[in-house]
Structures are given as C-alpha cells and as structure tokens.
Amino acid sequence: MIIAVDGPTASGKGTIAKALAKHYRLPHLDTGLLYRAVGRQVFLDGGDPDNAGDALTACTFPDGLLLDPELRTEDTGGLASRVSVHRSVREALFERQRSFALQPGGAVLDGRDVGTVIAPEAQVKLFVVASVEARALRRWKEMQERGNGRTLAEIENDLRLRDERDLNRAEAPLRAADDAVMLDTSELNRDEAIAAAIDLVERKL
Ligand code: C5P
C-alpha cells in the first residue's frame, strides 16, 4: 500500500504522514527533507539556489546532511523552495523517492507531488490543506517554543511567498491529484487531524 500525503507548508501533512506510517507500520519519507538538503548544500557550497547548475551540483549532498538540525529552519525551507523549481533537481531526486515508494510492503510519503508525479498509482492520496492564518499561527507557536521571535505577520508573509512559488512553478506545481481526497485541518487539532486522516484511509481500503 502506498499512501501519498501532499499539501502546502504547515498544513499538517508531515504530522499526518508520520502518524499514518506508525498506525499502518509502514516506512515514511518526508520528501521535503531532500529538497531542504539540496538547499542547505547550495548554501554550504556558497552557490546560488536560483542557478540550476549550482542546485544540481548540490543534489550529491552526503546522506549525513539529512540529520542536520539546520534543515528544519525557515531559512532552509526558503532555500528548498528555490532549488525545487529546477527541473534537473526534481529529476535528480526522483529515483530515490520512487524506489522508496515502491519498496515491498508499501510506504507513506509526504510532499508536494507524491500523488501526481512520484507515485501516481498510490492507493490512497490525501491532499492536506489549511487556511494561511491557521498555518501561520501553528508555525508561530512552534517558533515561540523554540525561542524564535519572528512575528506572526512575518511568518504569514513567508508562507504566502512559498505557496506562490510552489503553486506557480512550471515543474510539478503543487496541486491535488484528480483522485486525491481533501483534508482541511484549519479547525482541527493534532489528534483530530490524525483521526480524520485514518478515517479517510480506512474508507479507501
Ligand atoms: O515540506 P517542506 O516545507 O519541508 O518543503 C520545503 C520546500 O521543498 C517546499 O516549499 C517545496 O518548494 C519543496 N518541495 C517540493 N516537492 C516536494 C517536497 C518539497 O518541491 N515533494
């Protein structure tokens, strides 16, 4: 069974994907982490994330980089969204994601194009959305806990920029697959969102 969980930044897709993987005892891949590693590697190389050549070179990042806590920062998220517009980068990361999806026994993958490009044959495709206000508030609370003092308005602005880039790029823009089920988490807390996701998966099985 392949479960594809796509959606915009801070929609809750990562939390949901992790919980589904645990519930169904399946391996999980956060595909955004691969793009974050490429963004981080470009930065470490002193390259330009908007330059396709620099971004492609960074795709040969060492596996150990996936464990770098810096990958989780907003800055690296911004770099990831810039390197991810290049077709060569998406192609370079394709096989790794594809083979993860096809491993015997199945897998859960979350990202932007899992249901449309990486594993269009996935039995279950969830498209997780939430209002930009709800997503900004979640990010803000997370950051407060980590002692990061960015304002709600700054975070909301960043989210809008990233959404725009992910939605309007030519290569694999963020969109729901025709056979995806929508899950709006704006009004749901963590446990409610997970319960709703499991319920949707159960109906597909
Ligand atoms: O999901 P996350 O915020 O970690 O993703 C960081 C960036 O990587 C996204 O803004 C998006 O531009 C890019 N990405 C992508 N395709 C994916 C996963 C992430 O283009 N499958």
py3Dmol code that shows the C-alpha trace and the ligand (Angstrom):
import py3Dmol

protein = """\
ATOM      1  CA  MET A   1       0.000   0.000   0.000  1.00  0.00           C
ATOM      2  CA  ILE A   2       1.361   3.414  -0.981  1.00  0.00           C
ATOM      3  CA  ILE A   3      -0.059   6.414   0.882  1.00  0.00           C
ATOM      4  CA  ALA A   4       0.689   9.812  -0.658  1.00  0.00           C
ATOM      5  CA  VAL A   5       0.210  12.879   1.553  1.00  0.00           C
ATOM      6  CA  ASP A   6       0.609  16.183  -0.265  1.00  0.00           C
ATOM      7  CA  GLY A   7      -0.133  19.767   0.650  1.00  0.00           C
ATOM      8  CA  PRO A   8       1.339  23.188   1.365  1.00  0.00           C
ATOM      9  CA  THR A   9       3.782  24.159   4.107  1.00  0.00           C
ATOM     10  CA  ALA A  10       2.486  23.819   7.688  1.00  0.00           C
ATOM     11  CA  SER A  11      -0.797  22.232   6.591  1.00  0.00           C
ATOM     12  CA  GLY A  12      -0.165  19.334   8.957  1.00  0.00           C
ATOM     13  CA  LYS A  13       0.821  16.871   6.226  1.00  0.00           C
ATOM     14  CA  GLY A  14       4.084  15.883   7.928  1.00  0.00           C
ATOM     15  CA  THR A  15       2.407  15.139  11.259  1.00  0.00           C
ATOM     16  CA  ILE A  16      -0.335  13.205   9.488  1.00  0.00           C
ATOM     17  CA  ALA A  17       2.098  11.218   7.335  1.00  0.00           C
ATOM     18  CA  LYS A  18       4.168  10.250  10.370  1.00  0.00           C
ATOM     19  CA  ALA A  19       1.081   9.155  12.286  1.00  0.00           C
ATOM     20  CA  LEU A  20      -0.249   7.118   9.351  1.00  0.00           C
ATOM     21  CA  ALA A  21       3.129   5.392   8.979  1.00  0.00           C
ATOM     22  CA  LYS A  22       3.064   4.466  12.657  1.00  0.00           C
ATOM     23  CA  HIS A  23      -0.556   3.322  12.554  1.00  0.00           C
ATOM     24  CA  TYR A  24      -0.092   1.104   9.472  1.00  0.00           C
ATOM     25  CA  ARG A  25       3.513   0.152  10.335  1.00  0.00           C
ATOM     26  CA  LEU A  26       4.882   1.494   7.078  1.00  0.00           C
ATOM     27  CA  PRO A  27       8.172   3.277   6.397  1.00  0.00           C
ATOM     28  CA  HIS A  28       7.854   7.041   5.952  1.00  0.00           C
ATOM     29  CA  LEU A  29       9.724   9.501   3.737  1.00  0.00           C
ATOM     30  CA  ASP A  30       9.468  13.259   4.202  1.00  0.00           C
ATOM     31  CA  THR A  31      10.365  14.261   0.626  1.00  0.00           C
ATOM     32  CA  GLY A  32      10.679  17.936   1.616  1.00  0.00           C
ATOM     33  CA  LEU A  33      13.763  16.968   3.578  1.00  0.00           C
ATOM     34  CA  LEU A  34      15.544  16.016   0.333  1.00  0.00           C
ATOM     35  CA  TYR A  35      14.859  19.463  -1.136  1.00  0.00           C
ATOM     36  CA  ARG A  36      15.910  21.036   2.139  1.00  0.00           C
ATOM     37  CA  ALA A  37      19.204  19.117   1.996  1.00  0.00           C
ATOM     38  CA  VAL A  38      19.831  20.392  -1.534  1.00  0.00           C
ATOM     39  CA  GLY A  39      19.048  23.952  -0.422  1.00  0.00           C
ATOM     40  CA  ARG A  40      21.367  23.614   2.554  1.00  0.00           C
ATOM     41  CA  GLN A  41      24.154  22.111   0.423  1.00  0.00           C
ATOM     42  CA  VAL A  42      23.943  25.019  -2.059  1.00  0.00           C
ATOM     43  CA  PHE A  43      24.327  27.359   0.885  1.00  0.00           C
ATOM     44  CA  LEU A  44      27.324  25.412   2.249  1.00  0.00           C
ATOM     45  CA  ASP A  45      28.919  25.446  -1.223  1.00  0.00           C
ATOM     46  CA  GLY A  46      28.431  29.202  -1.435  1.00  0.00           C
ATOM     47  CA  GLY A  47      26.293  28.657  -4.556  1.00  0.00           C
ATOM     48  CA  ASP A  48      23.173  30.377  -5.875  1.00  0.00           C
ATOM     49  CA  PRO A  49      19.909  28.465  -5.263  1.00  0.00           C
ATOM     50  CA  ASP A  50      18.308  30.150  -8.275  1.00  0.00           C
ATOM     51  CA  ASN A  51      21.058  28.843 -10.551  1.00  0.00           C
ATOM     52  CA  ALA A  52      20.112  25.421 -11.952  1.00  0.00           C
ATOM     53  CA  GLY A  53      23.745  24.287 -12.261  1.00  0.00           C
ATOM     54  CA  ASP A  54      24.616  25.139  -8.660  1.00  0.00           C
ATOM     55  CA  ALA A  55      21.424  23.470  -7.425  1.00  0.00           C
ATOM     56  CA  LEU A  56      22.058  20.314  -9.451  1.00  0.00           C
ATOM     57  CA  THR A  57      25.616  20.019  -8.110  1.00  0.00           C
ATOM     58  CA  ALA A  58      24.181  20.199  -4.585  1.00  0.00           C
ATOM     59  CA  CYS A  59      21.981  17.133  -5.253  1.00  0.00           C
ATOM     60  CA  THR A  60      25.007  14.951  -4.468  1.00  0.00           C
ATOM     61  CA  PHE A  61      24.833  16.046  -0.816  1.00  0.00           C
ATOM     62  CA  PRO A  62      26.166  13.471   1.679  1.00  0.00           C
ATOM     63  CA  ASP A  63      23.447  11.362   3.379  1.00  0.00           C
ATOM     64  CA  GLY A  64      24.596  12.597   6.778  1.00  0.00           C
ATOM     65  CA  LEU A  65      23.284  16.045   5.886  1.00  0.00           C
ATOM     66  CA  LEU A  66      19.727  14.690   6.257  1.00  0.00           C
ATOM     67  CA  LEU A  67      20.321  14.632  10.023  1.00  0.00           C
ATOM     68  CA  ASP A  68      21.452  18.271  10.222  1.00  0.00           C
ATOM     69  CA  PRO A  69      19.032  20.213  12.510  1.00  0.00           C
ATOM     70  CA  GLU A  70      19.585  23.241  10.266  1.00  0.00           C
ATOM     71  CA  LEU A  71      17.397  21.525   7.678  1.00  0.00           C
ATOM     72  CA  ARG A  72      14.334  22.310   9.806  1.00  0.00           C
ATOM     73  CA  THR A  73      14.787  26.080   9.839  1.00  0.00           C
ATOM     74  CA  GLU A  74      12.654  28.561   7.914  1.00  0.00           C
ATOM     75  CA  ASP A  75      15.758  29.796   6.085  1.00  0.00           C
ATOM     76  CA  THR A  76      16.497  26.330   4.747  1.00  0.00           C
ATOM     77  CA  GLY A  77      12.811  25.942   3.830  1.00  0.00           C
ATOM     78  CA  GLY A  78      13.109  29.080   1.726  1.00  0.00           C
ATOM     79  CA  LEU A  79      16.251  27.743   0.008  1.00  0.00           C
ATOM     80  CA  ALA A  80      14.483  24.423  -0.603  1.00  0.00           C
ATOM     81  CA  SER A  81      11.595  26.127  -2.312  1.00  0.00           C
ATOM     82  CA  ARG A  82      14.054  27.962  -4.591  1.00  0.00           C
ATOM     83  CA  VAL A  83      16.107  24.899  -5.621  1.00  0.00           C
ATOM     84  CA  SER A  84      12.942  22.847  -6.107  1.00  0.00           C
ATOM     85  CA  VAL A  85      11.805  24.900  -9.127  1.00  0.00           C
ATOM     86  CA  HIS A  86      14.620  23.473 -11.286  1.00  0.00           C
ATOM     87  CA  ARG A  87      13.607  20.501 -13.387  1.00  0.00           C
ATOM     88  CA  SER A  88      17.105  18.984 -13.175  1.00  0.00           C
ATOM     89  CA  VAL A  89      16.872  18.977  -9.371  1.00  0.00           C
ATOM     90  CA  ARG A  90      13.455  17.301  -9.396  1.00  0.00           C
ATOM     91  CA  GLU A  91      14.759  14.675 -11.832  1.00  0.00           C
ATOM     92  CA  ALA A  92      17.874  14.053  -9.745  1.00  0.00           C
ATOM     93  CA  LEU A  93      15.724  13.392  -6.639  1.00  0.00           C
ATOM     94  CA  PHE A  94      13.047  11.376  -8.454  1.00  0.00           C
ATOM     95  CA  GLU A  95      14.565   7.873  -8.346  1.00  0.00           C
ATOM     96  CA  ARG A  96      15.266   7.980  -4.629  1.00  0.00           C
ATOM     97  CA  GLN A  97      11.642   8.877  -3.875  1.00  0.00           C
ATOM     98  CA  ARG A  98      10.244   6.459  -6.446  1.00  0.00           C
ATOM     99  CA  SER A  99      12.169   3.462  -5.122  1.00  0.00           C
ATOM    100  CA  PHE A 100      11.166   4.347  -1.563  1.00  0.00           C
ATOM    101  CA  ALA A 101       7.511   4.340  -2.659  1.00  0.00           C
ATOM    102  CA  LEU A 102       7.848   1.003  -4.457  1.00  0.00           C
ATOM    103  CA  GLN A 103       9.527  -0.960  -1.672  1.00  0.00           C
ATOM    104  CA  PRO A 104       7.764  -4.237  -0.897  1.00  0.00           C
ATOM    105  CA  GLY A 105       5.092  -3.790   1.746  1.00  0.00           C
ATOM    106  CA  GLY A 106       4.397  -0.182   0.866  1.00  0.00           C
ATOM    107  CA  ALA A 107       5.275   3.233   2.221  1.00  0.00           C
ATOM    108  CA  VAL A 108       3.979   6.630   3.268  1.00  0.00           C
ATOM    109  CA  LEU A 109       5.464   9.665   1.514  1.00  0.00           C
ATOM    110  CA  ASP A 110       4.646  13.294   2.103  1.00  0.00           C
ATOM    111  CA  GLY A 111       5.465  16.271  -0.084  1.00  0.00           C
ATOM    112  CA  ARG A 112       4.056  18.323  -2.916  1.00  0.00           C
ATOM    113  CA  ASP A 113       3.958  15.957  -5.901  1.00  0.00           C
ATOM    114  CA  VAL A 114       3.842  12.443  -4.445  1.00  0.00           C
ATOM    115  CA  GLY A 115       0.316  11.713  -5.712  1.00  0.00           C
ATOM    116  CA  THR A 116       0.854  13.416  -9.074  1.00  0.00           C
ATOM    117  CA  VAL A 117       4.460  12.627 -10.087  1.00  0.00           C
ATOM    118  CA  ILE A 118       6.325  10.321  -7.705  1.00  0.00           C
ATOM    119  CA  ALA A 119       3.672   7.647  -7.139  1.00  0.00           C
ATOM    120  CA  PRO A 120       0.577   8.358  -9.257  1.00  0.00           C
ATOM    121  CA  GLU A 121      -0.505   4.754  -8.639  1.00  0.00           C
ATOM    122  CA  ALA A 122      -0.777   5.286  -4.847  1.00  0.00           C
ATOM    123  CA  GLN A 123      -3.903   3.603  -3.455  1.00  0.00           C
ATOM    124  CA  VAL A 124      -4.504   6.465  -1.051  1.00  0.00           C
ATOM    125  CA  LYS A 125      -3.844  10.139  -1.820  1.00  0.00           C
ATOM    126  CA  LEU A 126      -4.550  12.767   0.784  1.00  0.00           C
ATOM    127  CA  PHE A 127      -4.293  16.453  -0.022  1.00  0.00           C
ATOM    128  CA  VAL A 128      -3.969  18.289   3.270  1.00  0.00           C
ATOM    129  CA  VAL A 129      -4.860  21.974   3.349  1.00  0.00           C
ATOM    130  CA  ALA A 130      -5.431  24.689   5.973  1.00  0.00           C
ATOM    131  CA  SER A 131      -6.024  28.422   5.837  1.00  0.00           C
ATOM    132  CA  VAL A 132      -2.893  30.554   5.687  1.00  0.00           C
ATOM    133  CA  GLU A 133      -3.925  32.116   9.019  1.00  0.00           C
ATOM    134  CA  ALA A 134      -4.172  28.734  10.757  1.00  0.00           C
ATOM    135  CA  ARG A 135      -0.838  27.612   9.301  1.00  0.00           C
ATOM    136  CA  ALA A 136       0.936  30.829  10.290  1.00  0.00           C
ATOM    137  CA  LEU A 137      -0.388  30.545  13.834  1.00  0.00           C
ATOM    138  CA  ARG A 138       0.907  26.959  14.131  1.00  0.00           C
ATOM    139  CA  ARG A 139       4.350  27.964  12.879  1.00  0.00           C
ATOM    140  CA  TRP A 140       4.390  30.949  15.206  1.00  0.00           C
ATOM    141  CA  LYS A 141       3.588  28.766  18.238  1.00  0.00           C
ATOM    142  CA  GLU A 142       6.312  26.266  17.253  1.00  0.00           C
ATOM    143  CA  MET A 143       8.808  29.090  16.947  1.00  0.00           C
ATOM    144  CA  GLN A 144       7.802  30.659  20.235  1.00  0.00           C
ATOM    145  CA  GLU A 145       8.553  27.333  21.922  1.00  0.00           C
ATOM    146  CA  ARG A 146      11.998  27.344  20.347  1.00  0.00           C
ATOM    147  CA  GLY A 147      12.560  30.920  21.425  1.00  0.00           C
ATOM    148  CA  ASN A 148      12.477  32.376  17.914  1.00  0.00           C
ATOM    149  CA  GLY A 149      10.976  35.859  17.992  1.00  0.00           C
ATOM    150  CA  ARG A 150       9.545  36.256  14.482  1.00  0.00           C
ATOM    151  CA  THR A 151       6.197  37.986  14.301  1.00  0.00           C
ATOM    152  CA  LEU A 152       3.005  36.358  13.103  1.00  0.00           C
ATOM    153  CA  ALA A 153       2.850  38.813  10.195  1.00  0.00           C
ATOM    154  CA  GLU A 154       6.378  37.898   9.043  1.00  0.00           C
ATOM    155  CA  ILE A 155       5.576  34.201   9.160  1.00  0.00           C
ATOM    156  CA  GLU A 156       2.308  34.678   7.286  1.00  0.00           C
ATOM    157  CA  ASN A 157       4.121  36.677   4.639  1.00  0.00           C
ATOM    158  CA  ASP A 158       6.759  33.934   4.210  1.00  0.00           C
ATOM    159  CA  LEU A 159       4.072  31.281   3.893  1.00  0.00           C
ATOM    160  CA  ARG A 160       2.305  33.251   1.173  1.00  0.00           C
ATOM    161  CA  LEU A 161       5.578  33.643  -0.735  1.00  0.00           C
ATOM    162  CA  ARG A 162       6.335  29.942  -0.507  1.00  0.00           C
ATOM    163  CA  ASP A 163       2.787  29.000  -1.527  1.00  0.00           C
ATOM    164  CA  GLU A 164       3.059  31.269  -4.526  1.00  0.00           C
ATOM    165  CA  ARG A 165       6.361  29.742  -5.593  1.00  0.00           C
ATOM    166  CA  ASP A 166       5.141  26.156  -5.091  1.00  0.00           C
ATOM    167  CA  LEU A 167       1.812  26.780  -6.880  1.00  0.00           C
ATOM    168  CA  ASN A 168       3.116  28.736  -9.845  1.00  0.00           C
ATOM    169  CA  ARG A 169       6.316  26.952 -10.790  1.00  0.00           C
ATOM    170  CA  ALA A 170       6.417  25.232 -14.186  1.00  0.00           C
ATOM    171  CA  GLU A 171       7.791  21.930 -12.867  1.00  0.00           C
ATOM    172  CA  ALA A 172       5.477  19.779 -10.741  1.00  0.00           C
ATOM    173  CA  PRO A 173       3.490  22.672  -9.230  1.00  0.00           C
ATOM    174  CA  LEU A 174       1.624  21.971  -6.023  1.00  0.00           C
ATOM    175  CA  ARG A 175      -1.800  20.633  -6.952  1.00  0.00           C
ATOM    176  CA  ALA A 176      -4.076  17.854  -5.807  1.00  0.00           C
ATOM    177  CA  ALA A 177      -4.219  14.713  -7.944  1.00  0.00           C
ATOM    178  CA  ASP A 178      -7.661  14.212  -9.549  1.00  0.00           C
ATOM    179  CA  ASP A 179      -8.225  11.195  -7.309  1.00  0.00           C
ATOM    180  CA  ALA A 180      -6.949  12.820  -4.098  1.00  0.00           C
ATOM    181  CA  VAL A 181      -9.150  13.237  -1.020  1.00  0.00           C
ATOM    182  CA  MET A 182      -9.052  16.720   0.543  1.00  0.00           C
ATOM    183  CA  LEU A 183      -8.488  17.115   4.263  1.00  0.00           C
ATOM    184  CA  ASP A 184      -8.835  20.634   5.695  1.00  0.00           C
ATOM    185  CA  THR A 185      -7.105  20.840   9.082  1.00  0.00           C
ATOM    186  CA  SER A 186      -7.793  24.564   9.761  1.00  0.00           C
ATOM    187  CA  GLU A 187     -10.239  23.816  12.571  1.00  0.00           C
ATOM    188  CA  LEU A 188      -8.662  20.571  13.791  1.00  0.00           C
ATOM    189  CA  ASN A 189      -6.101  19.976  16.499  1.00  0.00           C
ATOM    190  CA  ARG A 190      -3.325  17.431  16.031  1.00  0.00           C
ATOM    191  CA  ASP A 191      -5.247  14.384  17.296  1.00  0.00           C
ATOM    192  CA  GLU A 192      -8.394  15.307  15.379  1.00  0.00           C
ATOM    193  CA  ALA A 193      -6.412  15.728  12.160  1.00  0.00           C
ATOM    194  CA  ILE A 194      -4.765  12.324  12.612  1.00  0.00           C
ATOM    195  CA  ALA A 195      -8.097  10.639  13.394  1.00  0.00           C
ATOM    196  CA  ALA A 196      -9.684  12.241  10.317  1.00  0.00           C
ATOM    197  CA  ALA A 197      -6.789  11.044   8.140  1.00  0.00           C
ATOM    198  CA  ILE A 198      -7.015   7.456   9.414  1.00  0.00           C
ATOM    199  CA  ASP A 199     -10.749   7.542   8.781  1.00  0.00           C
ATOM    200  CA  LEU A 200     -10.181   8.666   5.165  1.00  0.00           C
ATOM    201  CA  VAL A 201      -7.569   5.953   4.601  1.00  0.00           C
ATOM    202  CA  GLU A 202      -9.891   3.286   6.047  1.00  0.00           C
ATOM    203  CA  ARG A 203     -12.600   4.291   3.588  1.00  0.00           C
ATOM    204  CA  LYS A 204     -10.156   3.810   0.698  1.00  0.00           C
ATOM    205  CA  LEU A 205      -9.028   0.319   1.750  1.00  0.00           C
TER     206      LEU A 205
END
"""
ligand_1 = """\
21
C5P
O 7.621 20.351 3.012
P 8.774 21.255 3.248
O 8.392 22.587 3.832
O 9.868 20.600 4.017
O 9.373 21.548 1.793
C 10.307 22.568 1.574
C 10.198 23.023 0.106
O 10.627 21.967 -0.745
C 8.778 23.343 -0.339
O 8.454 24.713 -0.159
C 8.773 22.975 -1.804
O 9.140 24.078 -2.589
C 9.847 21.923 -1.935
N 9.292 20.577 -2.111
C 8.966 20.187 -3.379
N 8.493 18.929 -3.614
C 8.333 18.069 -2.598
C 8.644 18.452 -1.276
C 9.103 19.732 -1.060
O 9.092 20.964 -4.313
N 7.896 16.835 -2.868
"""
view = py3Dmol.view(width=600, height=400)
view.addModel(protein, "pdb")
view.setStyle({"model": 0}, {"cartoon": {"style": "trace"}})
view.addModel(ligand_1, "xyz")
view.setStyle({"model": 1}, {"stick": {}})
view.zoomTo()
view.show()
